[in-house]
Amino acid sequence: MWVKICGITNIRCAKAVCRHRPDAIGLNFYAKSKRCVPVATARDIVSQLPFPVTPIGLFVNHSQAQIREITSFCGLRWIQLHGDETPEFAAGLTGLSIIRAFRIGPAGLGEVARQLEEYARRKVRLQGCLIDAHVPGSYGGTGQQAPWEMLAAGWQPHWPPLILAGGLTPDNLSAAMAAVAPWGVDVASGVESSPGRQDSAAVGRFVTMARTGRPAGSPIWHP
């Protein structure tokens, strides 16, 4: 299970998180987010990450020029488009690996299907689709749960890998994985002591549950 810990805002937390060996961390550049990280700080964090951990820049309605400037300055190759960006916009970001975030509500997966057809038509290869809960007026990070049953029933095998987000915690992750069977999981508020400040013990529990399906310290049964 691919694991991303999002909302890193300082080097101390980044180092603590990386001790638990997630696959990726998220650096949020959305100015209105309570987890927004200064670009200079993000660059320092990236420079000190252990090699196996991928830093991913989260962008919300930035221009292509802003995205390229920030990714170049910070040394990023992966980005997460979390706003109203179109497939046409993404097609102009050649050279960057893209995760596209979708916020899903009662309207269902119809808009996701339409956009993914357009991404394919424009030959934009998405590394994954991050699915968050739809909360009016918000671009994510609300802690609200995504529609698990809808995703389990409607996600198509030919679509990009499904990364489940939205209200995940160490306590509900096992149920989420069983219900949705995602390729990866993404968490922010569910492992924080306060916005942008990760609780190392909670991160450890989350990563262990994602990787093994068991809480940290659980005995392994052998027949």
C-alpha positions as CSV (number, residue, x, y, z in Angstrom):
1,M,0.0,0.0,0.0
2,W,1.4,3.4,-1.1
3,V,1.3,5.9,1.8
4,K,1.5,9.7,1.7
5,I,1.6,11.9,4.8
6,C,0.4,15.4,3.8
7,G,0.6,18.8,5.3
8,I,4.3,18.8,6.4
9,T,5.2,22.4,7.5
10,N,8.6,22.1,9.2
11,I,11.8,20.1,9.1
12,R,11.4,18.6,12.6
13,C,8.0,17.1,11.7
14,A,9.4,16.0,8.3
15,K,12.2,14.0,9.9
16,A,9.9,12.5,12.5
17,V,7.4,11.4,9.8
18,C,10.2,10.0,7.6
19,R,11.4,7.7,10.4
20,H,8.2,5.7,9.7
21,R,9.1,5.4,6.0
22,P,6.0,6.6,4.1
23,D,6.3,6.6,0.4
24,A,5.7,10.3,0.1
25,I,5.1,13.5,2.0
26,G,2.9,16.4,0.8
27,L,4.0,20.0,0.9
28,N,1.0,22.4,0.6
29,F,1.5,25.6,-1.3
30,Y,-2.1,26.8,-1.1
31,A,-1.9,30.2,0.6
32,K,-5.4,29.8,2.2
33,S,-4.6,26.5,3.8
34,K,-3.7,26.2,7.5
35,R,-1.1,23.7,6.3
36,C,0.6,26.1,3.8
37,V,4.4,25.8,3.9
38,P,6.7,28.7,2.9
39,V,8.5,27.9,-0.3
40,A,11.9,28.4,1.4
41,T,11.0,26.0,4.2
42,A,9.8,23.5,1.6
43,R,13.1,23.6,-0.2
44,D,14.9,23.0,3.1
45,I,12.6,20.0,3.9
46,V,13.2,18.5,0.4
47,S,17.0,18.9,0.7
48,Q,17.0,16.8,3.9
49,L,14.6,14.0,2.9
50,P,15.8,10.4,2.8
51,F,16.0,9.3,-0.8
52,P,13.1,6.7,-0.7
53,V,10.6,9.4,0.4
54,T,9.0,11.4,-2.5
55,P,8.2,15.0,-1.9
56,I,4.9,16.1,-3.6
57,G,3.9,19.7,-4.0
58,L,0.2,20.4,-3.6
59,F,-1.2,23.3,-5.7
60,V,-4.6,24.9,-5.9
61,N,-5.3,27.1,-8.9
62,H,-1.7,28.3,-9.2
63,S,-0.6,29.3,-12.7
64,Q,1.7,27.0,-14.7
65,A,4.5,29.6,-14.3
66,Q,4.0,29.5,-10.5
67,I,4.0,25.7,-10.4
68,R,7.2,25.5,-12.5
69,E,8.9,28.2,-10.5
70,I,8.1,26.5,-7.1
71,T,8.9,23.0,-8.3
72,S,12.2,24.1,-9.7
73,F,13.2,26.0,-6.6
74,C,12.3,23.2,-4.2
75,G,13.6,20.4,-6.3
76,L,10.2,18.7,-6.9
77,R,9.2,16.4,-9.7
78,W,5.8,15.3,-8.4
79,I,2.8,17.6,-8.0
80,Q,-0.8,17.3,-6.9
81,L,-3.4,19.4,-8.6
82,H,-6.0,20.0,-6.0
83,G,-8.0,22.9,-7.4
84,D,-10.1,23.6,-10.5
85,E,-7.3,22.8,-13.0
86,T,-8.4,21.3,-16.3
87,P,-6.9,18.5,-18.4
88,E,-5.8,21.2,-20.8
89,F,-3.9,22.9,-18.0
90,A,-2.3,19.7,-16.9
91,A,-1.2,19.0,-20.4
92,G,1.0,22.0,-20.3
93,L,3.0,20.7,-17.3
94,T,5.2,18.3,-19.2
95,G,8.1,16.8,-17.3
96,L,6.2,16.7,-14.0
97,S,4.5,13.6,-12.5
98,I,0.9,14.5,-11.7
99,I,-1.6,13.3,-9.1
100,R,-5.1,14.7,-9.8
101,A,-7.3,15.3,-6.8
102,F,-11.1,15.0,-7.1
103,R,-13.6,15.9,-4.4
104,I,-16.6,13.5,-4.5
105,G,-20.0,14.2,-3.2
106,P,-23.6,13.0,-3.8
107,A,-23.3,13.8,-7.5
108,G,-21.1,10.7,-7.9
109,L,-18.3,9.9,-10.3
110,G,-19.7,11.2,-13.5
111,E,-17.4,14.3,-13.6
112,V,-14.4,12.1,-12.8
113,A,-15.2,9.9,-15.7
114,R,-15.6,12.8,-18.0
115,Q,-12.3,14.4,-17.0
116,L,-10.4,11.2,-17.2
117,E,-11.5,10.7,-20.7
118,E,-10.2,14.2,-21.5
119,Y,-6.9,13.5,-19.8
120,A,-6.5,10.3,-21.9
121,R,-7.4,12.2,-25.1
122,R,-4.7,14.8,-24.3
123,K,-2.3,11.9,-23.5
124,V,-1.7,13.1,-20.0
125,R,-0.7,10.2,-17.9
126,L,-1.8,10.6,-14.3
127,Q,0.3,8.9,-11.6
128,G,-2.9,8.6,-9.6
129,C,-6.3,10.1,-8.7
130,L,-6.6,11.3,-5.1
131,I,-10.2,11.1,-3.9
132,D,-11.3,13.5,-1.1
133,A,-14.7,14.4,0.3
134,H,-16.6,17.2,-1.3
135,V,-17.2,20.1,1.2
136,P,-18.6,23.3,-0.3
137,G,-16.2,26.1,-0.3
138,S,-13.2,23.9,0.5
139,Y,-10.4,22.4,-1.6
140,G,-9.7,19.6,0.9
141,G,-8.1,19.0,4.2
142,T,-11.4,19.1,6.0
143,G,-11.2,15.7,7.7
144,Q,-14.5,14.7,6.2
145,Q,-14.9,11.1,4.9
146,A,-15.0,10.4,1.2
147,P,-17.9,8.1,-0.1
148,W,-16.3,4.7,0.4
149,E,-19.3,2.7,-1.0
150,M,-19.6,4.8,-4.1
151,L,-15.9,4.4,-4.8
152,A,-15.9,0.7,-4.2
153,A,-18.9,0.3,-6.6
154,G,-17.9,2.8,-9.3
155,W,-14.1,3.0,-9.6
156,Q,-13.1,1.5,-13.0
157,P,-10.1,-0.8,-13.3
158,H,-8.8,1.1,-16.4
159,W,-8.7,4.5,-14.5
160,P,-5.5,5.7,-12.8
161,P,-4.6,4.2,-9.4
162,L,-7.0,5.3,-6.7
163,I,-5.5,7.1,-3.7
164,L,-8.0,7.4,-0.9
165,A,-8.1,10.5,1.3
166,G,-10.6,12.3,3.4
167,G,-11.1,11.7,7.1
168,L,-8.7,8.7,7.4
169,T,-7.2,8.0,10.8
170,P,-5.2,5.0,12.2
171,D,-8.5,3.8,13.8
172,N,-10.6,3.7,10.6
173,L,-7.9,2.9,8.0
174,S,-8.4,-0.9,8.2
175,A,-12.2,-0.5,7.5
176,A,-11.4,2.0,4.7
177,M,-9.0,-0.4,3.0
178,A,-11.4,-3.3,3.3
179,A,-14.3,-1.2,1.9
180,V,-12.5,0.5,-1.0
181,A,-9.3,-1.5,-1.8
182,P,-7.4,1.6,-2.9
183,W,-3.9,1.5,-4.4
184,G,-2.8,4.2,-1.9
185,V,-3.9,6.3,1.0
186,D,-3.3,9.9,2.0
187,V,-3.7,11.5,5.4
188,A,-3.3,14.9,6.9
189,S,-5.6,15.8,9.8
190,G,-5.9,12.2,10.9
191,V,-2.3,12.1,12.2
192,E,-1.9,15.6,13.5
193,S,-1.7,17.1,17.0
194,S,-2.6,20.5,15.4
195,P,-2.8,21.6,11.8
196,G,0.6,21.1,10.1
197,R,2.0,19.4,13.1
198,Q,2.2,15.6,12.8
199,D,1.9,13.3,15.8
200,S,4.8,10.8,15.3
201,A,3.0,8.0,17.2
202,A,-0.1,8.4,15.1
203,V,1.9,8.5,11.9
204,G,3.6,5.3,12.9
205,R,0.2,3.6,13.6
206,F,-1.1,4.8,10.3
207,V,1.8,3.6,8.2
208,T,1.9,0.2,10.0
209,M,-1.8,-0.3,9.5
210,A,-1.5,0.6,5.8
211,R,1.4,-1.7,5.2
212,T,0.3,-4.7,7.3
213,G,-3.4,-4.3,8.0
214,R,-2.7,-4.7,11.7
215,P,-2.1,-2.1,14.4
216,A,1.5,-1.5,15.5
217,G,2.6,-4.2,17.9
218,S,-0.1,-6.7,17.0
219,P,1.1,-10.3,17.1
220,I,1.5,-12.1,13.7
221,W,-0.4,-15.4,13.7
222,H,1.4,-18.3,12.1
223,P,-0.6,-21.5,11.3
